Amino acid sequence: MNANGARGERLVHPGDRLLVVGGSLTGVATLLHVAIILGGPDWYRFFGAGEHIARLAARGSIYPAVVTACIAAMLGAWALYAFSGAGVIRRLPFLRLALTLIAAVYLARGILGVPVVLFVDDPYANQLKAKMTFMVVSSGICLVLGLCYAVGATRIWRMSSKTLDQGG
């Protein structure tokens, strides 16, 4: 049931549909991070984790798996917040704030990912310069996800304001 007490009723609004799309894509990213752990060093390299992380994984260090599992858990939580905002699952605590912050993180990564790689002199950024196609594609995906979450968050804020204005 959604916030209005009916199943699926709210999904007709574009903001809700965008949250479902954003949550679904974020869910795919969650599963991808789990696959990276299972795929090992070559997967860490391919998906831009850096040579240092790939070498640690090759040596059997638990560090890359723990960091990647934490990222997967965070992305999984973000997907749940998107589904909550769309009314697919129950309302989660701090929904408005969470969706706003998630949108901000995705938008920042989408907008700043390529410029940071191009203009920051750092060994990891230098490795990513050689993977510019990956950077452009992943930044584009993050930008789209950020927009999905931002439109959805705006919808939730507006709905909450209307509820407060009506004394509910």
C-alpha positions as CSV (number, residue, x, y, z in Angstrom):
1,M,0.0,0.0,0.0
2,N,1.2,3.5,-0.6
3,A,0.8,6.7,1.4
4,N,-2.7,7.2,0.0
5,G,-3.8,3.7,1.2
6,A,-4.2,2.2,-2.3
7,R,-1.9,-0.1,-4.2
8,G,-0.1,1.4,-7.2
9,E,-2.4,4.4,-7.3
10,R,0.5,6.9,-7.0
11,L,2.6,5.3,-9.7
12,V,0.8,7.3,-12.3
13,H,2.8,10.4,-11.4
14,P,6.1,10.8,-13.3
15,G,8.0,11.5,-10.0
16,D,6.9,8.1,-8.7
17,R,7.8,6.3,-11.9
18,L,11.2,8.0,-11.9
19,L,11.8,6.8,-8.4
20,V,10.9,3.2,-9.4
21,V,13.4,3.6,-12.4
22,G,16.0,5.1,-10.1
23,G,15.5,2.4,-7.4
24,S,15.6,-0.4,-10.0
25,L,18.8,0.9,-11.6
26,T,20.3,1.4,-8.1
27,G,19.3,-2.2,-7.3
28,V,21.2,-3.3,-10.4
29,A,24.2,-1.3,-9.2
30,T,23.9,-3.1,-5.8
31,L,24.0,-6.5,-7.4
32,L,26.9,-5.4,-9.7
33,H,28.9,-4.5,-6.6
34,V,28.3,-7.9,-5.2
35,A,29.3,-9.5,-8.5
36,I,32.5,-7.4,-8.4
37,I,33.4,-9.0,-5.1
38,L,32.8,-12.5,-6.5
39,G,34.6,-11.6,-9.8
40,G,37.8,-10.7,-8.1
41,P,40.8,-8.5,-9.2
42,D,39.9,-8.3,-12.9
43,W,36.4,-7.1,-12.1
44,Y,37.8,-4.4,-9.7
45,R,40.1,-3.2,-12.5
46,F,37.4,-3.2,-15.1
47,F,34.9,-1.3,-13.0
48,G,37.4,1.5,-12.0
49,A,38.3,0.5,-8.4
50,G,42.0,1.2,-9.2
51,E,45.1,-1.0,-9.5
52,H,45.8,-0.8,-5.8
53,I,42.4,-2.3,-4.9
54,A,42.8,-4.9,-7.6
55,R,46.2,-5.9,-6.2
56,L,44.9,-6.1,-2.7
57,A,42.1,-8.4,-3.9
58,A,44.6,-10.5,-5.8
59,R,46.7,-10.9,-2.6
60,G,43.6,-12.1,-0.7
61,S,43.1,-9.0,1.3
62,I,39.6,-8.6,2.8
63,Y,39.7,-4.8,2.4
64,P,38.4,-4.6,-1.1
65,A,35.5,-6.9,-0.4
66,V,34.6,-5.0,2.8
67,V,34.6,-1.6,1.1
68,T,32.7,-3.0,-1.9
69,A,30.1,-4.7,0.4
70,C,29.6,-1.4,2.2
71,I,29.0,0.4,-1.1
72,A,26.6,-2.4,-2.1
73,A,24.7,-2.1,1.2
74,M,24.5,1.7,0.9
75,L,23.2,1.4,-2.7
76,G,20.7,-1.2,-1.5
77,A,19.4,1.2,1.1
78,W,19.2,3.9,-1.6
79,A,17.1,1.6,-3.7
80,L,14.7,0.9,-0.8
81,Y,14.3,4.7,-0.3
82,A,13.4,5.2,-3.9
83,F,10.8,2.4,-3.7
84,S,9.5,3.9,-0.5
85,G,9.2,7.3,-2.1
86,A,7.3,5.8,-5.0
87,G,4.8,4.1,-2.6
88,V,5.9,0.6,-3.6
89,I,7.0,-0.2,0.0
90,R,6.1,1.4,3.3
91,R,7.3,4.8,4.1
92,L,10.9,4.8,5.5
93,P,12.1,7.2,8.2
94,F,13.6,10.5,7.0
95,L,12.3,9.8,3.5
96,R,12.4,13.4,2.3
97,L,15.9,14.1,3.6
98,A,17.2,10.8,2.4
99,L,15.9,11.2,-1.2
100,T,17.3,14.7,-1.3
101,L,20.8,13.6,-0.1
102,I,20.8,10.7,-2.5
103,A,19.9,12.9,-5.4
104,A,22.7,15.4,-4.4
105,V,25.3,12.6,-4.2
106,Y,24.3,11.1,-7.6
107,L,24.1,14.6,-9.2
108,A,27.5,15.6,-7.8
109,R,29.1,12.4,-9.1
110,G,27.4,12.8,-12.4
111,I,28.5,16.5,-12.8
112,L,31.9,16.4,-11.2
113,G,33.2,12.9,-12.1
114,V,34.8,13.7,-15.4
115,P,36.2,17.1,-14.5
116,V,37.8,15.8,-11.3
117,V,39.5,13.0,-13.2
118,L,40.7,15.5,-15.8
119,F,41.9,18.3,-13.5
120,V,43.1,16.5,-10.3
121,D,46.7,15.4,-10.2
122,D,46.4,12.1,-8.2
123,P,47.5,8.6,-9.0
124,Y,44.0,7.2,-8.9
125,A,42.6,10.0,-11.1
126,N,45.5,9.4,-13.5
127,Q,44.4,5.7,-13.8
128,L,40.8,6.8,-14.5
129,K,42.0,9.1,-17.2
130,A,42.9,6.0,-19.2
131,K,39.3,4.8,-18.7
132,M,37.6,8.0,-20.0
133,T,34.8,6.0,-21.7
134,F,34.0,4.3,-18.3
135,M,34.0,7.7,-16.6
136,V,31.7,9.4,-19.2
137,V,29.3,6.5,-19.2
138,S,29.2,6.1,-15.4
139,S,28.9,9.9,-14.9
140,G,26.0,9.9,-17.3
141,I,24.3,7.1,-15.4
142,C,24.8,8.9,-12.1
143,L,23.4,12.1,-13.6
144,V,20.3,10.3,-14.8
145,L,19.9,8.6,-11.4
146,G,20.3,11.9,-9.6
147,L,17.6,13.4,-11.8
148,C,15.3,10.5,-11.0
149,Y,15.8,10.9,-7.3
150,A,15.6,14.7,-7.4
151,V,12.3,14.7,-9.3
152,G,11.0,12.1,-6.8
153,A,12.2,14.0,-3.8
154,T,10.6,17.1,-5.1
155,R,7.3,15.2,-5.4
156,I,7.6,13.9,-1.8
157,W,8.4,17.4,-0.5
158,R,5.4,18.9,-2.3
159,M,3.1,16.1,-1.1
160,S,4.3,16.6,2.5
161,S,3.8,20.4,2.3
162,K,0.2,19.9,1.0
163,T,-0.5,17.5,3.8
164,L,0.8,20.0,6.4
165,D,-1.2,22.8,4.8
166,Q,-4.4,20.8,5.0
167,G,-3.8,20.1,8.7
168,G,-2.9,16.4,8.2
